[in-house]
Amino acid sequence: MGLDISYYSNLKKLGKKTGGDEDHDNLVVCNAECFIYQLGSMGSDYLYETTDNEYKSFPAGSYGTYNRWREHLSIMAGYDNTNAVWEDFDMVVNEIGYVYKEMKPFYEIIAFSDCEGMIGPEVSAKLYKDFVDFDKKAKKYDDGILFSGEHFYNSYCNWKEAFRVASENGAVAFH
């Protein structure tokens, strides 16, 4: 088993999910228990329809592989490791829910589930900007590091593209 990533743009909100909705190919169910901030305006337990009945995806590797990649992302971005990010994970509650006190690079993906969940359009836009801002550094950082046959930078580009697409009223789904 491993982590697969699907990403969508231009999702159409249909309403609250009901039993059996997950059985349709062109429907996306938005679920969040712990990471509600990353959903942004999408909210939890809503059903969305893909506009073209298609989505893009890529395998992020085994959970261990993904966590090693995320560890390297943390180090490349200037953190000591992923644990340092989780320990510094500081949120406050305001009128719209949980928000980060400080929007540091890549927080929303590093301090996020490694097996399931969704990241909505607003956080995707912020993460896409982080990936663009750190692109040159990530390319230099690569140095032949392999994750399931992929170089660090190749995986980095997959994630950057996913967040670019999802920033257009879409989402990135971890499953």
Buried (B, 14 or more C-beta within 10 A) or exposed (E): EEBEBBBBBBBEBEEEBEEEBEEEEEBBBBBBEEBBBBBBEBBBEBBBBBBEEEBBBBBBBBEEBBBBBBBBBBBBBEBEBBEBBBEBBEEEEEEEEEEBEEEBBBBBBBBBBBEEBBBBBBBBBBBBBBBEEBBEEBBEBBEEBEBBEBBBBEBBBBBBBBBBBBBBBBBBBBE
